Amino acid sequence: MIASIKVMRRGVIVGVLCACAFAASPYLLQAELTAYEDFNYTAGTLIGQAGGTGFAGPWKLVGAGAGMSAVESAGLDYPSLATTGGKVLLTPSQGPELGIYRKLSHAYNSGTVYVSFLANLQEGTRFFGLALVDSNMNRPIVIGRNTGLMQWTLSGSVIKNGVTGKSEITLKTTTLFVLRIDFDMSGDNERIRLYVNPTLESEPEKSTIVLNTNSSFVFDGIMICAGYIKDDYTTAIASFDEIRVGGSYEDVLPKGDQKSSFNEKNSAAPSSEKQQLLCSQ
């Protein structure tokens, strides 16, 4: 009888603690949101900032380029999407690109992984985008725009020649991107789907771009980048916001009446040609 009472009391205590935890933080319901960056920083440079959740270090400049990575208080918005904090605006001043990198807390190479973010191209015809980066600074996947094109593109070291979607780019307009990666447990090519401006209600049956990669890959970092003027192509100036990594479509696309599980903030140069791939071409 005593043992039963102890077990029951323990269950009551655990139940009370869980109830209190959920009452204090409704964000726990979306437990599979593994990384989130909302750029909730004081206005200034992004370099050295280390907020958000699911990262293993601060944002840092990488590569030979230079420019401004300015945190702005007004963030990007998308209908019905929950957003907080500000945004970052990239303005390259030296080529070939302005690239800002941040290491994730762990590597992703199995199961199904979703990555979402908002982007807004202010001006320019050079490339820009968000890249998934591995420990050698290779960029297996890049989501954005290739130089000279006016359609959204998937490119990177595991995608031959890049694949261009039919969605046209509209300057100074915020676009929502959702990338789905189905990692092949046999070690063969991965299945990739890209949704551009999808509905938040449920994952669409049809994606903007769908393909198999040339080889398997792993990523453990995020890079945002924009190309500097070259030949007849002008410097890309673009902003980014609401970067999320998670295990389901719903995890990375919380609705405006929901709160993301991570809304609250937690207080050597590559040598090979492959390693020096630009964010895009």
VOGU-3710 file (C-alpha; in Angstrom, 3 decimals, decimal comma):
1> miasikvmrr> 0,000/0,000/0,000  2,797/2,353/0,876  4,575/1,604/-2,401  1,371/2,277/-4,310  0,941/5,587/-2,587  4,510/6,574/-3,381  4,048/5,728/-7,028  0,789/7,601/-7,140  2,314/10,612/-5,459  5,224/10,532/-7,829
11> gvivgvlcac> 2,798/10,433/-10,736  0,881/13,369/-9,281  4,076/15,335/-8,806  5,237/14,597/-12,318  1,822/15,485/-13,672  1,821/18,779/-11,780  5,339/19,604/-12,955  4,437/18,850/-16,568  1,274/20,910/-16,321  3,239/23,799/-14,854
21> afaaspyllq> 5,863/23,527/-17,542  3,287/23,680/-20,313  1,446/26,513/-18,589  4,660/28,494/-18,299  5,867/27,645/-21,793  3,351/26,618/-24,482  6,279/26,416/-26,879  7,147/22,862/-25,802  4,438/21,456/-28,045  6,692/21,868/-31,069
31> aeltayedfn> 9,550/19,792/-29,718  11,028/18,956/-33,121  12,014/22,502/-34,014  15,737/21,894/-33,586  17,140/25,276/-34,650  15,653/28,761/-34,852  17,105/32,193/-35,663  14,820/35,234/-35,600  17,583/37,907/-35,562  16,296/39,376/-32,326
41> ytagtligqa> 19,345/41,590/-31,781  20,114/45,236/-31,245  20,582/47,098/-34,528  24,159/46,738/-35,780  26,348/44,064/-37,352  25,322/40,406/-37,319  28,951/39,306/-36,909  29,494/37,903/-33,410  25,809/37,620/-32,529  24,884/34,321/-30,876
51> ggtgfagpwk> 21,177/34,334/-30,054  18,572/31,899/-31,241  18,525/28,197/-30,411  20,103/25,107/-31,906  23,448/26,668/-32,845  26,988/25,947/-31,624  28,590/29,342/-32,141  28,065/32,942/-33,280  27,607/34,294/-36,799  30,952/34,928/-38,502
61> lvgagagmsa> 32,294/36,256/-41,787  33,727/33,598/-44,105  35,519/33,756/-47,442  37,408/36,543/-49,162  34,518/38,970/-49,580  33,377/41,827/-47,401  30,407/44,073/-46,772  27,724/44,941/-44,247  25,520/42,411/-42,488  23,171/44,828/-40,787
71> vesagldyps> 20,597/43,729/-38,226  17,416/45,773/-38,646  14,648/45,949/-36,059  11,772/45,475/-38,507  11,595/41,821/-39,507  10,180/40,231/-42,641  6,550/39,104/-42,637  4,606/36,405/-44,453  0,808/35,912/-44,220  -0,186/33,795/-41,189
81> lattggkvll> 3,430/32,880/-40,322  4,533/33,471/-36,738  7,444/35,914/-36,767  9,494/37,677/-34,082  12,616/39,810/-33,861  14,249/41,669/-36,725  16,038/40,683/-39,939  19,523/40,896/-41,449  20,343/42,856/-44,610  23,420/41,802/-46,621
91> tpsqgpelgi> 25,179/44,474/-48,691  28,417/43,186/-50,301  31,262/45,683/-50,845  33,990/43,323/-52,070  33,900/40,155/-54,170  33,233/37,521/-54,862  30,529/37,470/-52,178  29,522/38,478/-48,679  29,070/35,211/-46,783  27,960/34,942/-43,142
101> yrklshayns> 28,123/31,490/-41,518  26,850/29,876/-38,335  27,494/26,355/-37,056  24,544/24,256/-35,927  24,526/22,287/-32,680  24,635/18,963/-34,487  24,912/17,439/-37,942  21,906/16,404/-40,041  22,258/13,300/-42,206  19,316/10,996/-41,503
111> gtvyvsflan> 15,536/10,905/-41,488  13,451/13,765/-42,851  14,615/17,326/-42,237  12,853/20,597/-43,079  14,508/24,009/-43,431  12,478/27,210/-43,822  13,344/30,888/-44,092  12,169/34,226/-45,440  14,151/36,216/-48,004  13,706/39,513/-49,804
121> lqegtrffgl> 15,878/40,570/-52,758  16,121/44,353/-52,739  18,149/44,787/-55,929  20,885/43,309/-58,101  21,394/40,502/-60,616  24,194/38,588/-58,862  23,482/35,403/-56,900  22,199/35,274/-53,352  20,733/32,637/-51,064  20,896/30,412/-48,021
131> alvdsnmnrp> 23,296/27,464/-48,094  23,476/24,278/-46,054  27,138/23,809/-45,157  29,187/20,817/-43,979  32,191/20,681/-41,639  34,605/21,260/-44,547  32,687/24,363/-45,635  31,324/22,615/-48,721  27,861/23,818/-49,726  25,852/20,776/-50,795
141> ivigrntglm> 22,567/22,675/-51,080  21,950/26,345/-51,906  18,460/27,846/-52,045  18,181/31,176/-53,803  18,917/32,759/-57,155  21,768/32,095/-59,565  23,496/35,042/-61,244  21,476/36,568/-64,039  18,314/34,519/-63,484  14,934/35,789/-62,336
151> qwtlsgsvik> 13,667/32,421/-61,094  14,353/30,665/-57,808  17,011/27,969/-58,022  18,338/24,934/-56,151  22,078/24,495/-56,618  25,124/23,247/-54,716  27,830/20,598/-54,821  25,368/17,656/-54,878  23,086/19,173/-57,543  24,480/19,089/-61,067
161> ngvtgkseit> 24,183/22,441/-62,892  21,460/23,676/-60,542  17,732/23,293/-61,060  15,569/26,310/-61,805  11,947/26,496/-60,762  9,128/28,275/-62,531  8,505/30,762/-59,726  9,520/34,250/-60,830  11,445/36,568/-58,523  9,778/39,851/-57,649
171> lktttlfvlr> 12,121/42,484/-56,255  11,409/43,910/-52,802  8,903/41,146/-52,087  9,261/38,689/-49,208  9,364/35,031/-50,234  8,916/31,970/-48,012  11,095/28,946/-48,754  10,638/25,457/-47,328  13,167/22,747/-48,152  12,408/19,092/-47,398
181> idfdmsgdne> 15,270/16,576/-47,343  14,549/12,853/-47,187  17,892/11,290/-46,339  18,417/7,837/-47,863  19,494/5,479/-45,089  21,240/3,226/-47,634  23,745/6,013/-48,280  22,570/6,713/-51,809  21,188/9,951/-53,219  18,841/12,047/-51,122
191> rirlyvnptl> 15,388/13,217/-52,190  14,961/17,003/-52,159  11,794/19,081/-52,419  11,591/22,876/-52,465  8,352/24,751/-51,808  8,181/28,450/-52,689  5,450/30,499/-50,974  3,502/27,399/-49,892  0,347/27,293/-47,799  0,868/26,945/-44,056
201> esepekstiv> -2,136/24,668/-43,596  -0,460/21,423/-44,666  2,417/20,242/-46,818  1,471/20,589/-50,505  1,324/17,460/-52,635  3,256/19,240/-55,378  6,559/21,063/-54,831  8,157/23,865/-56,851  11,279/21,746/-57,429  11,837/18,029/-56,726
211> lntnssfvfd> 15,016/16,066/-57,444  17,473/13,439/-56,293  20,955/14,631/-55,355  24,079/13,324/-57,103  25,350/11,879/-53,826  24,577/11,657/-50,138  25,587/14,568/-47,896  25,567/15,922/-44,385  25,207/19,496/-43,138  26,028/21,090/-39,800
221> gimicagyik> 25,955/24,791/-40,621  23,943/27,568/-42,266  25,319/30,313/-44,501  23,567/33,348/-45,934  25,306/35,093/-48,810  25,025/37,632/-51,606  27,246/38,170/-54,656  29,268/41,314/-55,384  29,233/43,067/-58,773  30,942/41,140/-61,593
231> ddyttaiasf> 31,033/41,955/-65,306  27,559/43,145/-66,290  25,899/41,663/-63,200  25,120/44,018/-60,331  25,576/43,459/-56,594  22,773/41,543/-54,885  21,382/43,246/-51,785  19,073/40,935/-49,847  17,553/40,382/-46,419  16,900/37,149/-44,506
241> deirvggsye> 14,720/36,241/-41,539  13,010/33,426/-39,601  15,459/30,580/-40,259  14,109/27,297/-38,891  15,252/23,658/-38,953  12,901/20,915/-37,810  11,532/17,432/-38,231  8,176/18,234/-39,798  6,457/20,742/-42,065  4,441/22,090/-39,127
251> dvlpkgdqks> 7,553/22,530/-36,974  9,150/25,015/-39,356  5,929/26,863/-40,254  4,200/27,884/-37,002  1,113/29,965/-37,594  0,764/33,502/-36,334  -1,574/32,474/-33,509  1,016/29,963/-32,286  4,382/30,599/-30,697  7,534/28,944/-31,892
261> sfneknsaap> 9,178/26,631/-29,378  12,290/28,798/-29,551  10,843/32,310/-29,498  12,727/33,088/-26,306  16,426/33,788/-26,837  19,197/31,807/-25,162  21,121/34,352/-23,261  40,796/27,118/-41,318  40,268/28,358/-44,897  39,197/25,601/-47,393
271> ssekqqllcs> 41,693/24,849/-50,143  39,986/22,734/-52,798  37,840/24,152/-55,578  34,871/22,190/-54,292  35,304/23,650/-50,821  35,399/27,147/-52,245  32,063/26,886/-54,050  30,250/30,172/-53,942  26,768/30,395/-52,489  25,655/30,072/-56,102
281> q> 26,913/31,056/-59,537
//
